[in-house]
Amino acid sequence: MLFTLAVILFVAWLLGVIGVYTIGAIVHFMLVVAAILFIVGLVSGRRTAV
């Protein structure tokens, strides 16, 4: 039981260390893509579903 808890905490810590840089970059990239697609949708004149 204690070993399982230690493994779970270690994996969560490892994901936190790696994820800080990776997830932040992915979120910013997705925001840029969403903004570009929004602008392209406005320029092309297609109506977006609201």
C-alpha positions in Angstrom: 0.0 0.0 0.0 2.7 2.5 1.0 4.8 1.5 -2.1 1.8 2.1 -4.4 1.2 5.5 -2.9 4.9 6.3 -3.3 4.8 5.3 -7.0 1.7 7.3 -7.6 3.2 10.4 -6.0 6.4 10.0 -7.9 4.6 9.7 -11.2 2.5 12.7 -10.4 5.6 14.7 -9.5 7.3 13.6 -12.7 4.3 14.7 -14.8 4.3 18.0 -13.0 7.9 18.6 -13.7 7.7 17.7 -17.4 4.2 19.1 -17.9 5.0 22.6 -16.7 7.0 23.3 -19.9 5.2 21.0 -22.3 1.6 21.7 -21.4 2.3 25.5 -21.3 3.7 25.4 -24.8 0.8 23.3 -26.1 -1.8 25.6 -24.6 -0.2 28.7 -26.1 0.1 27.0 -29.5 -3.5 26.0 -29.4 -4.6 29.5 -28.5 -2.6 30.9 -31.5 -4.2 28.3 -33.8 -7.7 29.2 -32.5 -7.1 32.9 -33.0 -5.8 32.3 -36.6 -8.8 30.1 -37.4 -11.2 32.7 -35.9 -9.6 35.5 -38.1 -9.7 33.3 -41.2 -13.4 32.6 -40.5 -14.2 36.3 -40.2 -12.2 37.2 -43.3 -13.8 34.4 -45.4 -17.3 35.6 -44.5 -18.6 32.3 -43.3 -21.0 32.5 -40.5 -20.0 30.6 -37.4 -22.5 28.6 -35.4 -23.2 30.3 -32.1 
